[in-house]
């Protein structure tokens, strides 16, 4: 299923996409919640009921009218938390090499993550950034999972059963702010807390079964060969695959839940795919050509991310001033 959230009369509602049509899930079956947060708390029962609704909408006559033009918001408009991992070796290794640093052996020992601002989530559309954010404003091409089961000390062998679905994630980063604060051995925080874009859909794992592939030797969990791309103002700048994650989402969930509860509605990002941000791309080009002028996002730039099976996330970054 492809689930989404949309806003009407300042209230976030829950929908389902069937081909080119979109329906309100609660209207299709009043037993289902009318918002994503309650749906995720409904766990397996809500998911199975929604699947039955999807079959009915796909195969039989229905008195449910498809939605007309709707304003999509983030699939999970108010996550219970938002963590971001660091799971792609190419991104980590290349970014460190570009700064003259050796690869860290700890990368192979455990998956690392940080918490970002779960109240600064946005969906498709405009993203408003302050002037200081535009001092080396960067995109980050990622995929995130959303949980619909709670637990603690979850084993990687069981962790895929906690995943409700997958979605595109753009972990926007103000690099100047980020680098300044991380000199103090804390963060990233201020360089990350202003906006994280997600969407357009939350895609359930069964939709991705045709793309499933084997995990790398020594690793556990579901892996999907999904092409990931990013265009800035219509120009392709990034291309990678979700299958290139060194750590699987199952292994990341095991690490996340060690000694800590996770909850339905928690969002966990993959980290940046190789070539998936200007920080990495600029560093590589600078090594090749010392006269290269780095590229960063500018006001009015259109960021278009696409991942096989997950759709297309389109955002425009805009300048905002303090009131």
KEPA-484305 format. One record per residue (C-alpha): x negated, y, z; residue in one letter. Coordinates in pm, 1 decimal, padded with zeros to 6 digits. Layout:
BEGIN
        x        y        z code
        X        Y        Z    a
...
This chain:
BEGIN
        x        y        z code
  00000.0  00000.0  00000.0    x
 -00091.8  00360.7 -00053.6    x
  00037.7  00561.3  00241.4    x
  00022.3  00938.6  00272.0    x
  00129.3  01224.6  00493.6    x
  00305.6  01532.0  00364.4    x
  00434.0  01848.7  00521.8    x
  00787.7  01980.8  00502.9    x
  00925.8  02260.5  00722.8    x
  00599.2  02257.0  00924.1    x
  00646.1  01892.5  01014.5    x
  00419.2  01613.5  00896.4    x
  00607.9  01322.8  00744.1    x
  00504.9  00974.4  00630.0    x
  00529.0  00857.8  00270.9    x
  00442.0  00567.1  00044.7    x
  00323.5  00584.9 -00316.0    x
  00465.2  00326.8 -00557.0    x
  00301.4  00368.9 -00895.0    x
  00355.3  00731.1 -00994.3    x
  00646.5  00776.0 -00751.0    x
  00638.0  00883.4 -00388.4    x
  00895.7  00800.0 -00123.0    x
  00957.4  00897.0  00236.5    x
  00892.9  00578.2  00432.6    x
  01132.4  00656.7  00716.6    x
  01412.7  00732.3  00473.0    x
  01341.0  00404.1  00297.0    x
  01379.2  00221.6  00630.2    x
  01484.8  00413.3  00944.7    x
  01324.3  00141.5  01160.5    x
  00987.7  00282.7  01055.5    x
  00843.9  00595.0  01222.3    x
  00856.7  00925.1  01036.8    x
  00490.0  01013.7  01100.8    x
  00151.4  00846.3  01060.6    x
  00050.6  00857.2  01428.1    x
  00352.3  00657.2  01543.1    x
  00319.1  00425.0  01244.7    x
 -00040.6  00338.9  01338.5    x
  00061.8  00282.0  01699.2    x
  00316.4  00034.8  01563.7    x
  00028.2 -00189.7  01461.7    x
  00085.4 -00509.4  01267.0    x
  00464.9 -00502.3  01308.0    x
  00497.0 -00159.0  01146.1    x
  00254.6 -00256.4  00871.2    x
  00445.1 -00572.8  00783.8    x
  00777.2 -00389.2  00776.2    x
  00627.3 -00124.6  00549.7    x
  00502.6 -00395.0  00314.7    x
  00854.3 -00533.7  00286.9    x
  00982.2 -00184.6  00207.4    x
  00711.9 -00152.5 -00060.9    x
  00825.8 -00477.4 -00223.9    x
  01187.5 -00359.6 -00225.7    x
  01093.8 -00022.8 -00376.3    x
  00883.1 -00196.2 -00640.3    x
  01110.6 -00479.2 -00747.0    x
  01472.4 -00392.8 -00676.5    x
  01729.4 -00117.3 -00708.8    x
  01723.0  00131.9 -00425.2    x
  01929.1  00429.2 -00316.0    x
  01616.9  00605.7 -00186.2    x
  01533.5  00906.8 -00401.0    x
  01167.2  00960.9 -00487.2    x
  01013.1  01277.0 -00349.1    x
  00960.9  01566.6 -00585.8    x
  00666.7  01804.0 -00542.4    x
  00519.5  01753.8 -00195.2    x
  00232.0  01919.7 -00011.2    x
 -00007.5  01644.8  00086.9    x
 -00200.5  01678.4  00411.5    x
 -00465.2  01445.0  00551.6    x
 -00329.0  01086.5  00564.8    x
 -00393.0  01093.8  00941.3    x
 -00324.0  01458.9  01024.2    x
 -00409.4  01426.5  01393.7    x
 -00657.8  01143.3  01453.5    x
 -00700.9  01027.8  01810.9    x
 -01074.6  01065.2  01748.0    x
 -01310.5  01101.6  01454.4    x
 -01651.2  00935.6  01444.7    x
 -01896.3  00933.7  01157.4    x
 -02160.7  00668.3  01105.2    x
 -02493.4  00664.7  00919.7    x
 -02463.9  00342.6  00725.1    x
 -02620.4  00397.3  00379.3    x
 -02992.6  00321.3  00373.8    x
 -03055.7  00512.3  00049.2    x
 -02922.5  00836.7  00194.7    x
 -03114.7  00804.4  00520.5    x
 -03440.8  00688.5  00363.0    x
 -03437.7  00945.8  00081.6    x
 -03342.0  01235.6  00308.3    x
 -03626.0  01150.5  00547.2    x
 -03877.2  01099.9  00265.3    x
 -03786.7  01439.9  00123.4    x
 -03876.6  01595.7  00457.8    x
 -04203.9  01404.1  00478.8    x
 -04073.6  01164.9  00746.3    x
 -04106.8  00786.8  00766.4    x
 -03799.8  00564.9  00783.9    x
 -03687.2  00484.7  01138.5    x
 -03702.9  00118.3  01241.9    x
 -03399.5  00176.2  01466.6    x
 -03183.0  00207.0  01154.9    x
 -03207.1 -00171.5  01113.2    x
 -03137.8 -00244.1  01479.9    x
 -02793.9 -00090.8  01528.1    x
 -02541.8  00135.2  01348.9    x
 -02546.8  00488.0  01484.0    x
 -02258.6  00739.4  01482.7    x
 -02154.5  01076.6  01620.4    x
 -01824.2  01236.2  01716.7    x
 -01689.9  01522.3  01507.5    x
 -01394.7  01755.2  01562.0    x
 -01076.6  01549.1  01516.8    x
 -00871.0  01870.6  01537.6    x
 -01036.4  02016.5  01226.1    x
 -00907.4  01760.2  00977.3    x
 -00763.1  01875.1  00645.3    x
 -00625.5  01708.9  00334.7    x
 -00628.6  01802.0 -00034.0    x
 -00622.7  02172.6 -00119.1    x
 -00800.1  02481.4  00008.6    x
 -01061.1  02466.9  00285.2    x
 -01140.7  02796.7  00455.3    x
 -01496.1  02845.6  00580.0    x
 -01656.9  03132.3  00769.7    x
 -01948.6  03334.9  00628.8    x
 -02210.7  03146.8  00833.3    x
 -02077.1  02814.6  00701.4    x
 -02169.1  02925.5  00349.5    x
 -02535.6  02951.3  00449.6    x
 -02621.7  02613.6  00290.1    x
 -02268.6  02471.8  00282.0    x
 -02274.6  02105.7  00177.6    x
 -02034.4  01830.6  00081.9    x
 -02078.8  01469.6  00195.2    x
 -01924.2  01186.1 -00006.4    x
 -01794.4  00915.4  00226.7    x
 -01522.2  00657.8  00290.3    x
 -01347.6  00629.5  00626.0    x
 -01139.2  00361.0  00793.5    x
 -00844.4  00415.5  01025.9    x
 -00757.8  00179.0  01310.0    x
 -00408.7  00057.4  01400.0    x
 -00506.3 -00160.5  01695.4    x
 -00671.4 -00071.2  02022.9    x
 -00942.5 -00267.3  02195.1    x
 -01276.4 -00279.0  02369.8    x
 -01592.1 -00484.0  02310.5    x
 -01460.7 -00597.0  01971.2    x
 -01674.0 -00853.3  01790.8    x
 -01772.7 -00779.2  01431.4    x
 -01620.1 -01111.5  01330.3    x
 -01278.7 -00981.0  01444.9    x
 -01314.5 -00611.3  01368.2    x
 -01170.2 -00602.8  01015.2    x
 -00836.5 -00701.0  01168.8    x
 -00829.2 -00361.9  01344.1    x
 -00847.7 -00162.8  01019.2    x
 -00519.1 -00019.8  00890.4    x
 -00671.6  00122.2  00575.5    x
 -00937.5  00316.9  00389.8    x
 -00952.5  00673.9  00259.6    x
 -01193.7  00920.0  00101.0    x
 -01372.2  01149.4  00345.8    x
 -01569.4  01469.2  00282.1    x
 -01777.6  01551.5  00588.6    x
 -01840.8  01917.8  00512.6    x
 -02164.4  02043.0  00667.9    x
 -02306.7  02387.4  00735.2    x
 -02670.8  02286.0  00705.4    x
 -02830.6  02602.9  00844.0    x
 -02624.1  02582.9  01161.7    x
 -02680.0  02207.8  01182.6    x
 -03057.8  02225.5  01149.6    x
 -03089.3  02510.0  01399.5    x
 -02895.0  02333.0  01673.0    x
 -03052.1  01990.4  01614.3    x
 -03393.1  02136.4  01698.3    x
 -03260.2  02127.2  02054.6    x
 -03195.1  01750.3  02024.9    x
 -02818.9  01784.8  02039.9    x
 -02559.7  01772.0  01764.3    x
 -02466.6  01776.9  01489.2    x
 -02186.4  01986.7  01631.4    x
 -02146.1  02349.2  01522.8    x
 -02263.2  02261.8  01174.6    x
 -01986.2  02002.1  01144.3    x
 -01689.8  02107.4  01357.4    x
 -01508.4  02338.9  01116.5    x
 -01362.7  02103.0  00852.7    x
 -01348.6  01737.3  00754.1    x
 -01140.4  01662.5  00445.3    x
 -00961.8  01329.0  00403.5    x
 -00719.5  01180.8  00155.4    x
 -00523.1  01168.3 -00055.0    x
 -00404.6  00822.5  00057.0    x
 -00458.2  00567.4  00331.2    x
 -00501.5  00248.3  00128.6    x
 -00439.5 -00085.0  00301.5    x
 -00704.6 -00358.7  00271.2    x
 -00486.9 -00589.1  00059.6    x
 -00492.3 -00327.7 -00218.2    x
 -00871.6 -00365.6 -00239.3    x
 -00896.2 -00745.2 -00242.9    x
 -00998.9 -00757.5 -00611.0    x
 -01306.1 -00547.1 -00525.3    x
 -01416.1 -00754.0 -00228.6    x
 -01771.1 -00885.7 -00237.4    x
 -02003.6 -01074.5 -00004.7    x
 -02186.0 -00885.0  00271.5    x
 -02563.6 -00868.0  00259.1    x
 -02759.2 -01148.8  00422.4    x
 -02744.7 -01124.1  00800.5    x
 -02438.0 -00900.4  00804.4    x
 -02072.7 -00961.8  00893.4    x
 -01753.0 -00806.0  00765.3    x
 -01552.5 -00715.1  00458.7    x
 -01737.9 -00533.0  00182.1    x
 -01577.0 -00371.4 -00122.1    x
 -01751.0 -00272.8 -00443.7    x
 -01584.2  00065.7 -00491.2    x
 -01749.3  00326.0 -00712.6    x
 -01783.7  00662.4 -00536.8    x
 -01832.8  00986.0 -00731.3    x
 -01830.3  01358.6 -00665.6    x
 -01797.9  01646.5 -00910.5    x
 -01857.1  02012.3 -00830.0    x
 -01669.4  02244.8 -01067.2    x
 -01628.0  01956.1 -01310.4    x
 -01997.2  01855.1 -01312.1    x
 -02089.2  01509.0 -01181.2    x
 -02347.1  01536.2 -00902.7    x
 -02309.3  01207.7 -00710.4    x
 -02248.1  00843.5 -00783.7    x
 -02275.7  00539.0 -00557.5    x
 -02090.8  00234.3 -00430.1    x
 -01927.9  00151.7 -00099.7    x
 -02089.1 -00192.8 -00131.5    x
 -02426.4 -00026.8 -00067.4    x
 -02348.0  00025.4  00302.2    x
 -02625.0 -00135.6  00505.4    x
 -02395.7 -00170.6  00806.3    x
 -02040.4 -00292.1  00745.3    x
 -01739.9 -00121.2  00899.8    x
 -01688.9 -00434.8  01111.2    x
 -02037.4 -00398.1  01256.8    x
 -01984.3 -00026.9  01314.6    x
 -01658.5 -00098.7  01500.6    x
 -01841.5 -00350.5  01718.7    x
 -02094.8 -00082.8  01810.8    x
 -01829.9  00186.7  01859.9    x
 -01618.3 -00032.0  02089.1    x
 -01903.5 -00159.1  02306.6    x
 -01801.3 -00053.7  02657.7    x
 -01548.0  00193.7  02516.1    x
 -01183.4  00171.8  02418.6    x
 -01080.0  00241.6  02062.1    x
 -00723.9  00341.4  01979.4    x
 -00475.0  00333.9  01693.0    x
 -00536.1  00648.6  01492.0    x
 -00913.4  00652.3  01541.9    x
 -01102.2  00747.1  01224.2    x
 -01452.0  00614.4  01152.5    x
 -01654.9  00742.0  00856.6    x
 -01916.3  00547.2  00664.8    x
 -02174.3  00820.4  00650.3    x
 -02298.7  00967.2  00324.5    x
 -02350.0  00743.6  00022.7    x
 -02684.1  00769.5 -00157.6    x
 -02698.1  01093.1 -00365.6    x
 -02381.1  01200.2 -00183.0    x
 -02480.1  01549.7 -00065.8    x
 -02683.2  01851.5 -00175.4    x
 -02924.7  01811.6  00117.0    x
 -03047.9  01485.7 -00033.5    x
 -03021.8  01596.2 -00397.3    x
 -03202.2  01927.1 -00337.8    x
 -03485.4  01756.9 -00151.9    x
 -03542.1  01506.2 -00429.9    x
 -03539.1  01771.7 -00702.7    x
 -03770.9  01994.4 -00499.1    x
 -04026.7  01712.6 -00478.9    x
 -04006.2  01670.2 -00854.6    x
 -04022.2  02043.0 -00926.1    x
 -04147.3  02280.2 -00651.6    x
 -03985.4  02574.9 -00834.7    x
 -03637.3  02416.5 -00819.9    x
 -03376.1  02643.4 -00661.5    x
 -03151.8  02446.9 -00419.9    x
 -02779.3  02430.8 -00488.6    x
 -02516.0  02474.4 -00217.3    x
 -02139.6  02517.9 -00221.0    x
 -02018.1  02870.6 -00295.6    x
 -01680.3  03037.1 -00233.7    x
 -01435.3  02918.1 -00498.0    x
 -01618.8  02593.1 -00574.7    x
 -01397.4  02293.3 -00648.9    x
 -01507.2  01964.5 -00493.2    x
 -01357.0  01654.3 -00651.7    x
 -01426.9  01316.2 -00496.1    x
 -01304.7  00990.1 -00645.5    x
 -01335.2  00635.5 -00512.1    x
 -01212.2  00326.8 -00694.2    x
 -00877.5  00220.3 -00549.7    x
 -00860.5  00512.0 -00304.7    x
 -00768.4  00792.9 -00542.7    x
 -00903.8  01142.9 -00590.7    x
 -00958.9  01407.4 -00321.7    x
 -00961.6  01762.0 -00458.3    x
 -01060.5  02063.3 -00245.8    x
 -01151.1  02424.9 -00307.9    x
 -01378.6  02595.3 -00054.0    x
 -01280.4  02953.7  00023.3    x
 -01430.8  03232.0  00228.8    x
 -01253.1  03333.4  00549.2    x
 -01332.7  03619.5  00782.8    x
 -01260.3  03642.7  01153.6    x
 -00939.0  03831.3  01229.0    x
